[in-house]
């Protein structure tokens, strides 16, 4: 199974612009540029690669957590994850310095300690976490009983 996305760019780095599209059509010619990537803190001007990494990681990790819970005989009432990708300038240009996964969950008949353990397992084993293994990934868990 393969999933694809494509990017199109015109112009120079600082003043040029491009679009990103995905195979599914979930993103179709979404704008991105230097400004949307590095200068637009509110993210309203368009998308950027780091935002897309965060979206992919949040989705993958949340689904992995649900799967691990199901394998253990539990079904979540709800799971909500925010993934924050930290990109910073350095001597060799910009780099992703870390990713924080913040998950909130409500799971009947489960303890906070069990939820923490299942979330840790999901963080270590979701395919996106594995692909991003070169980057420090931290986990913050909030359990609602």
C-alpha positions in Angstrom: 0.0 0.0 0.0 1.3 3.4 -0.9 0.0 6.8 -0.1 1.0 9.9 -2.2 1.1 13.6 -2.0 2.5 16.1 -4.4 3.9 19.6 -4.1 4.2 22.3 -6.8 6.4 25.4 -6.4 7.1 28.6 -8.4 9.6 31.3 -7.7 12.4 31.7 -5.3 12.4 30.5 -1.7 11.5 33.7 0.1 9.0 35.1 -2.4 7.8 32.0 -4.2 4.8 30.0 -3.4 3.4 26.5 -3.9 0.6 24.1 -3.4 0.3 20.7 -1.8 -2.3 18.1 -2.8 -2.9 14.6 -1.5 -4.0 11.4 -3.2 -7.3 11.3 -1.2 -8.2 14.9 -2.1 -8.3 15.9 1.6 -5.8 18.5 0.6 -6.2 19.9 -2.9 -3.8 22.6 -4.0 -3.4 23.9 -0.4 -1.1 27.0 -0.5 2.3 27.0 1.2 5.2 29.4 1.1 8.1 30.7 3.1 5.7 33.0 4.9 3.2 30.2 5.8 6.1 28.0 7.0 8.3 30.4 9.0 6.5 33.8 9.5 2.8 33.1 9.9 2.5 32.1 13.5 -1.3 31.8 13.4 -1.2 29.4 10.5 -4.0 31.1 8.7 -2.1 32.0 5.5 -1.6 28.4 4.4 -0.1 25.1 5.4 3.5 23.9 5.9 5.3 20.6 6.1 5.6 20.7 9.9 1.8 21.2 10.3 1.2 18.2 8.0 3.7 16.1 10.0 1.8 17.1 13.2 -1.5 16.1 11.6 -0.2 12.8 10.5 1.4 12.0 13.8 -1.7 13.0 15.8 -3.9 10.9 13.7 -1.6 7.8 13.7 -0.9 8.0 17.4 -4.6 8.4 18.3 -5.6 5.5 16.1 -2.7 3.4 17.6 -3.9 4.2 21.1 -7.4 3.1 20.2 -6.1 -0.1 18.7 -4.0 -0.9 21.8 -7.0 -0.2 24.1 -9.2 -2.4 21.9 -6.7 -5.3 22.1 -6.8 -5.0 25.9 -10.6 -5.2 25.9 -11.3 -1.4 26.3 -13.1 1.0 24.1 -12.5 4.8 24.5 -15.4 7.1 24.9 -13.1 9.6 23.3 -9.5 10.3 22.6 -8.1 13.7 21.6 -4.5 14.3 20.6 -2.6 17.5 19.9 0.8 17.0 18.2 3.2 20.0 18.3 6.2 20.0 16.0 9.0 22.3 17.2 11.0 23.7 14.3 13.9 26.0 15.0 16.7 27.7 13.1 20.2 26.6 13.7 23.7 26.9 12.2 22.8 24.4 9.4 19.4 25.8 8.7 16.0 24.9 10.2 15.5 21.5 11.9 12.8 19.8 13.8 13.9 19.7 17.4 11.1 17.7 18.9 7.5 16.6 18.8 5.1 16.7 21.8 2.0 14.5 21.8 -0.6 15.6 24.2 -3.4 13.1 24.6 -6.6 13.3 26.6 -8.8 10.3 26.9 -11.9 9.0 28.6 -12.0 5.2 28.8 -14.5 3.4 31.0 -13.1 0.8 33.5 -9.5 1.9 33.0 -7.1 3.5 35.4 -5.0 6.5 34.7 -1.9 4.3 35.1 -3.2 1.9 32.5 -4.0 4.7 30.1 -0.5 6.1 30.5 1.0 2.7 29.8 -1.1 2.1 26.7 -0.4 5.6 25.4 3.4 5.0 25.8 3.1 1.8 23.9 1.2 3.6 21.1 3.8 6.4 21.0 6.6 3.8 20.5 4.8 1.7 17.9 2.6 3.9 15.7 4.1 3.9 12.1 4.6 7.7 12.1 6.4 7.6 15.5 8.7 5.0 14.0 9.3 7.0 10.9 10.2 10.1 13.1 12.4 8.2 15.5 15.4 10.5 14.8 13.4 13.3 16.5 12.8 13.3 20.3 9.1 12.6 20.9 7.6 13.4 24.3 4.2 12.4 25.6 1.8 14.3 27.9 -1.3 12.3 29.1 -4.5 13.5 30.7 -7.0 10.8 31.7 -10.6 11.6 32.4 -12.3 9.1 34.7 
